Each structure stands twice: as C-alpha cells, then as structure tokens.
Amino acid sequence: MPLSHPRRSALSEQVIAALRAQITSGEWPIGSRIPTEPELVEQLGVARNTVREAVRALAHNGLLDIRQGSGTYVVATSELAGVMQRRFAGADPRHIAELRSTLESSAARLAAERRTEKDLKQLDALLLRREEAWESGDAEAFVAADATFHLAVVSASHNDVMTAMYADLGEVLRDWLREDVGEELTPETYMEHGGLLDAIRAGDAAQAATEAARYPFLCRLAGVSSPAGD
C-alpha cells in the first residue's frame, strides 16, 4: 500500500521506518538481499530519490550493506546490532566466549525460574529445528537454528533488557559460531542441548546456568563436543 505524501523530510523518515520494520520483523532476514530500488519505489509509492535516501541512511546505521553490482543486503536487525558487529568484529574470541557464557548462564538461570508452558513449547520446537538443521548438513542453516534456540532461552528469562542486549549481539555471536562450525558440519563441532532444556523444564536454575555456561568454552576453547544425550 503506497505511503502518504507529507513533506519531504517526514516522508523520508516514514520510508526509513517502513524498511526498518521489514528488517526487524524478520521479513527480510539477515543475509538476504532486499528488493531492488525500482521494486521499492513501486511498493512504497514514493520517488526513487526518497527510497535511495532511506536505503543509504539504513546502510549508514549498519542495518544494510550496499554492494555495487550485487544488490543491498541485510546485515543487522537494529542500529545497535550494526554498531555491535562493527565494534567487536576483531575482538579476541576468548572474550566473546566469556561474554556469551556470562549472558547465557544468567538468562538460563532466570528461564528455569520464570519459563511458561508457551516458552517450553517454543524451545522444544526450536531444539528440534536445530537438530534437523544439523542432520541436513547445511552449516548456515545450523548456525541460524542454533542462534534462534539460544535467543529463545534468553527470551524465556522474561528480562526484556537482557533479551534486547542479547539480540543486538546476535550477529557477533553468529559470526563467532560460524568460525567454530566452519563450512562443513563435523561431529567434533556438535553440542547437544537437551540437558539445558531439561534443566529449564525442571525448574533447576543452578543446572540450567551450568549447562548454558559451558557451551561456549567447550566449543571454542576445548574443541570437544558434549556426549549425545547428556
């Protein structure tokens, strides 16, 4: 549906908001190419220059990456996520592991205390999706499924600030996982997550925290996988 046509500056902000909504809603997921400029002009009912200005603004804020000859791609889900990705792109991997361990351990502890039946159903579904992605052999699909499962664990803490912070760090953590997993899935990089979900389901906060804290270090530092079914 074409947008209304208020004064130019307001219209530009309206287009930026519309494009941002496509990103944050997941309609345009990270890594996807957004519609071409002519397509956006037709969809939004605005001038080409207005679309171009909005795309450039979102690229400047770190949500989009304009690649000459290829298109424009989504690289972050929020301005802060884009900043986080640029800021920590060259960070020490051990420090990323420590940050992830700290955040996920705290979130898992709270999730065990606060999770709802709806949370548990979602976690069950996402854990299954993670296992299916692994079986498919598609490394990128596995990275996405694993990241989604962990975000759902954090979300089950029902701490909005912690969840927002973790989501903004999402692409940093996905880059970290991509490096560990590599282009080909191997048994050495698989980590079983059933124990974490079992602890959350049982309301065992201490065990949930322990399970969540150990994954980043087992994967990044020890280079070993957890025994299946532990």
Contacts in CASP RR format, 6 or more apart in sequence:
PFRMAT RR
TARGET T0000
AUTHOR 0000-0000-0000
METHOD contacts of the structure
MODEL  1
MPLSHPRRSALSEQVIAALRAQITSGEWPIGSRIPTEPELVEQLGVARNT
VREAVRALAHNGLLDIRQGSGTYVVATSELAGVMQRRFAGADPRHIAELR
STLESSAARLAAERRTEKDLKQLDALLLRREEAWESGDAEAFVAADATFH
LAVVSASHNDVMTAMYADLGEVLRDWLREDVGEELTPETYMEHGGLLDAI
RAGDAAQAATEAARYPFLCRLAGVSSPAGD
2 44 0 8 1.000
2 45 0 8 1.000
2 46 0 8 1.000
3 11 0 8 1.000
3 14 0 8 1.000
3 15 0 8 1.000
3 18 0 8 1.000
3 44 0 8 1.000
3 45 0 8 1.000
3 46 0 8 1.000
4 14 0 8 1.000
5 11 0 8 1.000
5 46 0 8 1.000
6 14 0 8 1.000
8 50 0 8 1.000
11 46 0 8 1.000
11 50 0 8 1.000
12 50 0 8 1.000
12 53 0 8 1.000
12 54 0 8 1.000
12 57 0 8 1.000
15 44 0 8 1.000
15 46 0 8 1.000
15 50 0 8 1.000
15 51 0 8 1.000
15 53 0 8 1.000
15 54 0 8 1.000
16 54 0 8 1.000
16 57 0 8 1.000
16 58 0 8 1.000
18 44 0 8 1.000
18 54 0 8 1.000
19 34 0 8 1.000
19 40 0 8 1.000
19 54 0 8 1.000
19 55 0 8 1.000
19 58 0 8 1.000
20 58 0 8 1.000
20 63 0 8 1.000
21 27 0 8 1.000
22 28 0 8 1.000
22 34 0 8 1.000
23 58 0 8 1.000
23 63 0 8 1.000
23 74 0 8 1.000
23 77 0 8 1.000
24 77 0 8 1.000
24 78 0 8 1.000
26 77 0 8 1.000
28 34 0 8 1.000
28 74 0 8 1.000
29 74 0 8 1.000
30 74 0 8 1.000
30 75 0 8 1.000
30 76 0 8 1.000
30 77 0 8 1.000
30 171 0 8 1.000
30 174 0 8 1.000
31 73 0 8 1.000
31 74 0 8 1.000
31 75 0 8 1.000
32 73 0 8 1.000
32 74 0 8 1.000
33 70 0 8 1.000
33 71 0 8 1.000
33 72 0 8 1.000
33 73 0 8 1.000
34 40 0 8 1.000
34 55 0 8 1.000
34 64 0 8 1.000
34 71 0 8 1.000
34 72 0 8 1.000
34 73 0 8 1.000
34 74 0 8 1.000
35 43 0 8 1.000
36 71 0 8 1.000
37 48 0 8 1.000
37 51 0 8 1.000
37 52 0 8 1.000
37 55 0 8 1.000
38 48 0 8 1.000
40 51 0 8 1.000
40 55 0 8 1.000
41 47 0 8 1.000
41 48 0 8 1.000
41 51 0 8 1.000
44 51 0 8 1.000
55 64 0 8 1.000
55 66 0 8 1.000
55 72 0 8 1.000
56 66 0 8 1.000
58 64 0 8 1.000
59 65 0 8 1.000
59 66 0 8 1.000
59 72 0 8 1.000
61 79 0 8 1.000
61 82 0 8 1.000
62 75 0 8 1.000
62 76 0 8 1.000
62 79 0 8 1.000
62 82 0 8 1.000
62 83 0 8 1.000
62 85 0 8 1.000
62 86 0 8 1.000
63 74 0 8 1.000
63 75 0 8 1.000
63 76 0 8 1.000
63 77 0 8 1.000
63 78 0 8 1.000
63 79 0 8 1.000
63 81 0 8 1.000
63 82 0 8 1.000
64 72 0 8 1.000
64 73 0 8 1.000
64 74 0 8 1.000
64 75 0 8 1.000
65 72 0 8 1.000
65 73 0 8 1.000
65 74 0 8 1.000
65 75 0 8 1.000
66 72 0 8 1.000
67 73 0 8 1.000
75 82 0 8 1.000
75 85 0 8 1.000
75 171 0 8 1.000
76 82 0 8 1.000
76 84 0 8 1.000
76 85 0 8 1.000
76 171 0 8 1.000
77 167 0 8 1.000
77 168 0 8 1.000
77 170 0 8 1.000
77 171 0 8 1.000
78 167 0 8 1.000
78 168 0 8 1.000
80 168 0 8 1.000
81 167 0 8 1.000
81 168 0 8 1.000
81 169 0 8 1.000
81 170 0 8 1.000
81 171 0 8 1.000
82 171 0 8 1.000
84 168 0 8 1.000
84 169 0 8 1.000
84 170 0 8 1.000
84 171 0 8 1.000
84 172 0 8 1.000
85 171 0 8 1.000
85 172 0 8 1.000
85 175 0 8 1.000
88 96 0 8 1.000
88 169 0 8 1.000
88 172 0 8 1.000
89 172 0 8 1.000
89 175 0 8 1.000
91 172 0 8 1.000
93 176 0 8 1.000
93 179 0 8 1.000
93 220 0 8 1.000
94 220 0 8 1.000
94 221 0 8 1.000
96 172 0 8 1.000
96 173 0 8 1.000
96 176 0 8 1.000
96 216 0 8 1.000
96 220 0 8 1.000
97 176 0 8 1.000
97 216 0 8 1.000
97 217 0 8 1.000
97 219 0 8 1.000
97 220 0 8 1.000
97 221 0 8 1.000
98 216 0 8 1.000
99 169 0 8 1.000
100 173 0 8 1.000
100 176 0 8 1.000
100 216 0 8 1.000
101 212 0 8 1.000
101 213 0 8 1.000
101 214 0 8 1.000
101 215 0 8 1.000
101 216 0 8 1.000
101 217 0 8 1.000
102 213 0 8 1.000
103 154 0 8 1.000
103 162 0 8 1.000
103 165 0 8 1.000
103 166 0 8 1.000
103 169 0 8 1.000
104 150 0 8 1.000
104 153 0 8 1.000
104 154 0 8 1.000
104 166 0 8 1.000
104 212 0 8 1.000
104 213 0 8 1.000
104 215 0 8 1.000
104 216 0 8 1.000
105 209 0 8 1.000
105 210 0 8 1.000
105 212 0 8 1.000
105 213 0 8 1.000
106 157 0 8 1.000
106 162 0 8 1.000
106 209 0 8 1.000
107 153 0 8 1.000
107 154 0 8 1.000
107 156 0 8 1.000
107 157 0 8 1.000
107 159 0 8 1.000
107 162 0 8 1.000
107 163 0 8 1.000
107 166 0 8 1.000
107 212 0 8 1.000
108 153 0 8 1.000
108 157 0 8 1.000
108 196 0 8 1.000
108 199 0 8 1.000
108 200 0 8 1.000
108 208 0 8 1.000
108 209 0 8 1.000
108 211 0 8 1.000
108 212 0 8 1.000
108 213 0 8 1.000
109 157 0 8 1.000
109 205 0 8 1.000
109 206 0 8 1.000
109 208 0 8 1.000
109 209 0 8 1.000
109 212 0 8 1.000
110 156 0 8 1.000
110 157 0 8 1.000
110 158 0 8 1.000
110 159 0 8 1.000
110 162 0 8 1.000
110 205 0 8 1.000
111 119 0 8 1.000
111 153 0 8 1.000
111 154 0 8 1.000
111 156 0 8 1.000
111 157 0 8 1.000
111 200 0 8 1.000
111 208 0 8 1.000
112 199 0 8 1.000
112 200 0 8 1.000
112 202 0 8 1.000
112 203 0 8 1.000
112 204 0 8 1.000
112 205 0 8 1.000
112 207 0 8 1.000
112 208 0 8 1.000
112 209 0 8 1.000
113 203 0 8 1.000
113 205 0 8 1.000
114 156 0 8 1.000
114 157 0 8 1.000
114 158 0 8 1.000
115 123 0 8 1.000
115 156 0 8 1.000
115 200 0 8 1.000
115 201 0 8 1.000
115 203 0 8 1.000
116 156 0 8 1.000
119 152 0 8 1.000
119 155 0 8 1.000
119 156 0 8 1.000
120 200 0 8 1.000
120 201 0 8 1.000
122 152 0 8 1.000
123 149 0 8 1.000
123 152 0 8 1.000
123 153 0 8 1.000
123 156 0 8 1.000
123 197 0 8 1.000
123 200 0 8 1.000
124 197 0 8 1.000
126 145 0 8 1.000
126 148 0 8 1.000
126 149 0 8 1.000
126 152 0 8 1.000
127 149 0 8 1.000
127 193 0 8 1.000
127 194 0 8 1.000
127 197 0 8 1.000
129 145 0 8 1.000
129 148 0 8 1.000
129 149 0 8 1.000
130 142 0 8 1.000
130 145 0 8 1.000
130 146 0 8 1.000
130 148 0 8 1.000
130 149 0 8 1.000
130 193 0 8 1.000
132 145 0 8 1.000
133 141 0 8 1.000
133 142 0 8 1.000
133 144 0 8 1.000
133 145 0 8 1.000
133 146 0 8 1.000
134 142 0 8 1.000
134 145 0 8 1.000
134 185 0 8 1.000
134 190 0 8 1.000
136 142 0 8 1.000
137 185 0 8 1.000
138 185 0 8 1.000
139 178 0 8 1.000
139 181 0 8 1.000
139 182 0 8 1.000
139 183 0 8 1.000
139 184 0 8 1.000
139 185 0 8 1.000
140 178 0 8 1.000
142 181 0 8 1.000
142 185 0 8 1.000
143 174 0 8 1.000
143 177 0 8 1.000
143 178 0 8 1.000
143 181 0 8 1.000
144 174 0 8 1.000
146 177 0 8 1.000
147 170 0 8 1.000
147 173 0 8 1.000
147 174 0 8 1.000
147 177 0 8 1.000
149 193 0 8 1.000
150 166 0 8 1.000
150 173 0 8 1.000
151 163 0 8 1.000
151 166 0 8 1.000
151 167 0 8 1.000
151 170 0 8 1.000
153 196 0 8 1.000
153 200 0 8 1.000
153 212 0 8 1.000
154 162 0 8 1.000
154 163 0 8 1.000
154 166 0 8 1.000
155 163 0 8 1.000
156 200 0 8 1.000
157 163 0 8 1.000
176 220 0 8 1.000
177 219 0 8 1.000
180 189 0 8 1.000
180 219 0 8 1.000
180 220 0 8 1.000
181 189 0 8 1.000
182 189 0 8 1.000
187 225 0 8 1.000
188 223 0 8 1.000
188 224 0 8 1.000
188 225 0 8 1.000
189 219 0 8 1.000
189 225 0 8 1.000
190 225 0 8 1.000
191 215 0 8 1.000
191 218 0 8 1.000
191 219 0 8 1.000
191 225 0 8 1.000
191 226 0 8 1.000
192 225 0 8 1.000
192 226 0 8 1.000
192 227 0 8 1.000
192 228 0 8 1.000
192 229 0 8 1.000
192 230 0 8 1.000
193 215 0 8 1.000
194 229 0 8 1.000
195 211 0 8 1.000
195 229 0 8 1.000
195 230 0 8 1.000
196 208 0 8 1.000
196 211 0 8 1.000
196 212 0 8 1.000
196 215 0 8 1.000
199 207 0 8 1.000
199 208 0 8 1.000
199 210 0 8 1.000
199 211 0 8 1.000
200 208 0 8 1.000
215 226 0 8 1.000
218 224 0 8 1.000
218 225 0 8 1.000
218 226 0 8 1.000
END
